[in-house]
């Protein structure tokens, strides 16, 4: 039996403030702490802004304006029926940087948020000062690996390919979104999923996915990625993504990541013209920001300070 949920469930208290900001024709839920140069955090699937709760306060304390958002369709942000293509999602980030009163930002993205990070840095280069990507290959690298590594990356992507099934969002939210917990455990490191704080985190993610329309919107991003491969819009998207990145890029990847294989992610540096660093994290999986929060926070601060 599913109990009713609304977006108040993502208004979690902490050393941060909540507000709503309009950008790119959409209203976004924004969580921020601190003052200084802006570090903008983009969560992945099946998470929401709270994915970054370890990093927000620590990055703010280090002299930065730390901002985490609910992506379009997630959490307390608007859930329009359209706009889940790569162009629009990157445009959301570009619009938010400006709407938050900044000329540019340091961008940190994990999972699907990492894919949006890569795309934003390619499409809006003047707005991204430096980029940190966790658990996400460059979109063109992922696309190539799905075609050339059927036993590896294509097999790893099977859970996501199921999202193409019509009305799969009803399966995703069944039994209080039990499947969200399955994904977190399947893609998370053994140490993390058995840690004391894990159960609470899983509960918050399951609740957030049950906000009306959130599951549909979350799946639409993946549906567009598959549909676009057969369309002119997808061809143009690929052509635009071939522009080399001019933002210095740090790529952190869990050695145990079963969703985006390390060998898939590792080739992403070829798309970066600027300074680029690859770091494989032993014992981490698809959610390093939660599995090894202190290490990841330290790496983010090292990179944004340009050390």
N, C-alpha and C positions, 0 to 999 in steps of 0.2 A: 504493500500500500504506500503510494507516494503522498507525502504531505505537501501542502502548498508552500511555495518559496517565492520571495520577491528579492529585488536587488539590494535591500537593506542588509542582506546576509554578507555582502562584501565590504560593508562599511566598518571594517575592523579597526578598533582603537589601537593607538600606539604613539610613538614619538614622531608623528607626522600629521599633516592636515589633509582633509578631503575637500575637493571642489570639482566643479564641472566647467569645462572649457569647450567652446565651439571652434571647430576647424574643419575645413574641407567639406562643409555642409552637414556636419555630424557633431553631436554633443558627446564629449568624452569625459569619463570619470578619471580624475587626475589625483594622485597621492604624492605629496611632496614634503621634503624636510631640508633644512639648511639653506644657506645663501652662498653665492659664488658662481663660478662657471657651471653650466648645466650638464648633468649626466642623465640621459634619458634611457630608461629601462623598458625593454619590450619582452613580454612573457611569451611562452609557447603554449602548445596544446598538451594536456587538458587543464591548463592552469588559468590564472588571472593575475592581477597586479601583485597579489600577496606572494607570488613566487620570489619576489625580491625583498621580503621583509628583513632578512639578515643583512642585506647590503645597504638598504635605505639609510638607516641611522649611522652606520659606520662611514659611508661615503659623505654624508652630511657633516659628520664630526671632523672629517678630514679637510673641510673647507670648500665643499661643493654644494650646489643646489641639486639634490637627488630627487628625481621625478620618475615615478612608475605609473603607467597608465593601464587601463583595461582597453585592449584592442577593440576596434569596431566589432560589434556583435557579442562581446564578452562582458561579464560582470555587470556594472552599472552604466556602461557606455550604451549609446543608441544601438538599436538592432534593426537597421533598415533591411529591406528584402534583397538589395543589391549592393555592389561595391566591394566584393570579396576577391577581386582580381589583384594581381601584383601591382599594377599601376596605381590603383586607388589606395591600396594599403600603404604604399610608399608615399603617396600624396598626403595621406592622413598624418604621417610622421613629420613630413616637411611642413604641413600646415600647423601642426601642434607646436613645433619649434618656434615658428613666427608668432602664433597666438599666445604663447607663454612669454613673449617679449624678448626673445633671443634672436641673434643673427645666425648662430650656429650652436651645435651641441656635440658633446661626446655621446656616442650611441653604443648601448650594450644590449644585445639580443640573444635569447636562448631558444633553441628549437625552431618553431615556426617564426618566432620573433627574430631569430638570427637570420632567417631567410629574408625577412623584411628589412633587416639591417643591411645585408648585402645589397639588396635592391635599392634602398634609399640612398646608399653611398654611391651607387652607379648612376642613378637618375637625377639626384640632387646633390652633386659633389660639393658645392659651396656651403651647404648646411651641415655637413658632417666633418667635425674636426679630427676625430679619431674614432675607430670602430673596434669593439670587442665582440667576438662571436663565440657562443658556447653551443656545442652539440648541433651544429648546422653546417653542412657543406655549402659552397657557393651554388646557387640554383642550377647553373649550367653543368657543374661538376656532378651534382646529384642526378640530373637528367641523363648525362652520359653513363653514369654507373648503373642506372636502372636498365639501360639498354645492353651494356657490355658485361654485367656481372649478375647473371640471372640466379645463380645459386647463393650469391652473397646479398647485395643490396636490394635486388628485386624481391627475394625471399623475405628480407628484413622489413620490407615495406608492405607486406601482405595485410597487416591490421589496418593500415591507412587506405589501402586499395579497397577494402570493404566499405569505406565511407561513400563509395560511388553508388551503393545500393540505394534505390529510392526509399525515402522515409526511414533511413537508418537511425535518424535522430531519436526515434521512438524506442529503438533497441538500446541506444546510448543512455537514455534517461530511465530505463526500466529498473525497478527495484532500488529506488533512490540513487540512480546513476552508478550502480555497482560496477559497470564496465569501466568507468573512469578510474576506480580503484585498481581494477585489473591492469589497466595501461600503466599506471604509476608503478605498480609492483613489477610488471614485466620489463619496463624500461629503466627502473631505478636500481641502484647498487644494493647488494645484499645487506651491507652494513647500514645503509640509510633506512631501508624498509623494515628493519628490525629495531630501529632506534626508538627511544621514548617519545620523541615529538612527531613521529611519522603518522600515527593514527589521526591526530588532530588535523594535520595538513591534508590528509586524504579526505577527511570529512568536509573540510572547507571547500576543496576542489569539487567534490561530488555535489555539494549544495549549490555552488556557483553555476555548475553546468545545468542545474534544474531550474534556473531562472527562465521564465517563458521566452522562447525563441533562441536562447543562447546555444543550445545544441545544434539547431539547424544552421545558425550563422557560423559556428565553429567548423562544421563539416563543409560548408560552402567554399571555404578557402581551398580545401583539398579537391573539391569537385571542379573548381575553376582550373586548378593546375592541370588536371587530366583533360578536361574539355578543351582547354586552350591549345593543347598540342596539335589538334586537328583544325585549328582555325587561323585565319589571317592575323587576328589580334595576338595569338600566341607566337606566331612567326616574328611579328614586330617586337614583341616583348623580348624574345631571344636575341634579336639583332641589337636592341638597346643594351641588353645585359653584357654584351661582348666588349663594351667600353671598359678599359682597365680602371680600377679604383685608384683614386689619388689620395684617399685618406689612409694614414698609417693604420695597419690592421693587426690585431692580436687574435689568434684563433686558439681557443682552449677546447680540448676534446677529451672526453672520458675514454680510457683505454678499453673499458668494458661496454661501451655504448652499443646496444643491440638494434637500435632504431636507425641511426645514421652511423654506418661502420667507419672506424677510423681510417681505413684505406680509401673510403669514398671521400671523406672530408679533407684528407691530406693533400689532394691535388688542387685545392682551392687557391693556393698562393699564386698560381699562374695568372690569375685575374687581377692581381694587385701590383700596381706600378710603384707605389710608395713603399716605405718601410713595412716589412711583414715578418711576423714571428708566429711559429707553430709550437704549441706546447701540448704534449700528450700527458694526461693526468692519470697515473696508476690508481687502481681501485675505484675510480669514478666511472659513472655510467652516463645516462642521458641528461641528468639533472645536477651537474656539478655545483651550481649555485646553492643547492640545498644539501648536497651530499658532503661537500668540502667547502662550507661557506667562508671560513677564514682565509683559506688559501685563495679562493676566487676573488674575494674582496681585495686582498693584497695585490693580486695580479691586475685587477681593474685599476686600482689606485696607481700602481707603478706605470701603467700604460697611459692613463689620462694625464699624469704629471709629466709624461714624456721622458721618464728617467732611462 
